[in-house]
Amino acid sequence: MKMKLLMGALALVVGSWAQKSEAYFIASEPTKLRPGVPTDVFVAGFGNDQGTQFLKSAILGAAVSRDRFPQRQRVIISAVNESFSMERSMLAKEGFGFRKEDNDDLSKERLVLALQYLNVPVSSLQFYGHANTYNGFRLQDKRDRLDHEDPEFAEIGKVLAPNAFVVFHSCNSGWLLAPAAAQMWRRPVFGSFASSDFQEMMSDGNWYYHDVGYYPENLTRIGTTSRIIQKTLECTTKKCLRLKPVNSPYVDSFGTFTRGLGFYKVFSPVDSLIPQATIHFTLLTPTVKPLSLQSSRADMIEAVKDWMCPSDKSGNRRKACSEAIDTQAFMNNPTLSFFNGKAVACNNTRCSTVTKCKVLKKLIGAVPCTTVDLDEKVSTVFSDQMKAIFKGLDQLEQGTLNL
């Protein structure tokens, strides 16, 4: 029996299921898509205890896409968290028209059909939602997730444009989902090696995890701002959200891990695709200032610092990381790291640490997954990724990127 089916059976035994939504929608901008036009796609899974925060993160991602790539189209595919009418209103305010409303689950089969139905080249694909290491990304039904072993998972790669990249904004997506996807889809795929938590921009212009106690007490939410995109955004009441990996190893009900990373790690079977993917990712990430293909190198580096450096409350690790990028210390120090713990060692296709799960432990209340080091390599991931980013910046300046 596959691991995810076993987990579904166990969860039914212990009666731990939360009430399940059974509806999803597809919205686009413009409402009538034009065939052949590059399209950024945002998939928001069922939030459960997080409400509509995954959808709000997808909406902000789409706003960034509109600001930085106005010639593209945008599509949001989302599980319904509360009601069609409320979420339709959220999308309408952002210029999205509804293409489809369905009262069935957003299953992996329906996701693949939806992506195929769009009939457009997908220039980027971003997932926002819950995930774990033993049964994948939650689209809607907790028992039937999108797993890297599913045939539907492999099918997703067929809709991706040659220059596309993919991000799994979710907990622990770097252990299995991202490297498997990169290998199957032959595209760069970003994943996390820790919890991914929601962030908001605060009044000092930086992004922090928005839970009480994780940002300086003297700061407040940014309110109305033009720091994210050219257009002024109203960001109160958790309207402007993004997800970022937490800068410490994962410890929660799904596992206790000894290693991790505080930023999204990119995997790719083709090394030459990585520099462009890191710049593409930077341009489509809500950061500390508006960007465009004409942005200065200095502005691009500030955005890179924002997603590659820790978002610690004190700012000490953020400052040290920023200085290391300014001085390009990563060029001469391959093991440079600002992770609060042991950083995982990986190359562009695999890691030297793996996760092992004994899901029956869930029955007795014990954590089911742990990490196992295959060797004692010291991580070079931060320096390796920064070198790729700087190579991408060179290519951007030379006008050789295909974005």
Buried (B, 14 or more C-beta within 10 A) or exposed (E): EEBBEBBBEBBEEEEEEEEEBBBBBBBBBEEEBEEEEBBBBBBBBBBBEBEBBBBBBBBBBBBBBBBBBEEBBBBBBBBBBEEBEEBBEBBEEBBBEBBEEBEEBBBBBBBBEBBEBBEBBBBBBBBBBBBBBBBBBBBBBBBBBBBBEBEBBBBBBEBBBEBBBBBBBBBBBBBBBBBBBBBBBBBBBBBBBBBBBBBBBBBEEBBBBBEEEBBEEEBEBBEEBEBBBEEEBEBEEBBBBBBBBBBBBBBEEBBBBBBBBBBBBBBBBEEEBBBBBBBBBBBBBBBBBBBEEEBEEEBBBBBBBBBBBBBBBEBEBBBBBBEBBEEEBBEEEBBBBBBBBBBBBBEBEEBBBBBEBEBEBBEEEEBBBBBEBEEEBEBBBBBBBBBBBBBBBBBBEEEEBEB
